[in-house]
Amino acid sequence: MATQPNVPQTEIIARLNDRARLGLDRTARVVFTRSCLAAFGDPDGIERVLIQAALVKAMRTSTFSKDSPERDLGIMDVRGTVVWVKIDCFDRNLEFGSDDPADPSVTTRVLTVMLPSDW
């Protein structure tokens, strides 16, 4: 997504975060905290795949905190449990924060699905 005239950088980042959350960014990574998976079943059992699928489905339709203009903190209810999805922007090697989160050619988004207590 090239820089767009008259579009604030915050909105460009928000749109890129939306793409990652919706599964449209092939470079994005999704990680789940162990405690989040454990809240829904055995994180080491075979059902963890079903748990992850339910969490990803909820993530696709999550709402955002009002103080999250970049839409990088989603809040969702999964089976009666509040779950957060936090989107962080790293460099391509996942070593440092991205120098320009509005430039997808230098940014890898990592979506962490967690319980609020994991924060």
Residue, then its C-alpha position, 0 to 999 in steps of 0.5 A: m500500500a503506497t503512501q496516499p495523498n491526504v490520508p493520515q498516516t494513522e489511517i494508513i496503519a489502521r487499514l494495514n492492521d485491518r488487512a492483517r486481522l482479516g487474514l489478507d496480509r500474507t506476511a503477518r504472524v498470529v500467535f496465541t498465548r498459552s494461557c489464552l489457549a488454556a482458558f478454552g481447553d488443553p493447550d497441548g491437546i488436539e482440540r487446540v486447533l479448534i480453539q485457535a480456529a474459534l479465536v481467529k474467527a472471533m478476531r476477524t470481527s473484533t471491535f476496537s478500543k476507542d483509544s486505538p485509532e490505529r486499530d491495534l487493540g481488538i476486544m472480543d468475547v469468545r465463549g463468554t471469555v474476554v480476549w484481546v488481539k494486539i497488533d505490533c509492527f516489527d521490522r522484516n526480521l522480527e528483531f526491532g520495531s518497524d521504522d515505518p509501520a505505514d510501509p508494508s515493505v519494511t513491516t511485519r505485523v504480529l497479532t498476539v491473541m491473549l487474555p487481558s491478564d496476559w498484558 
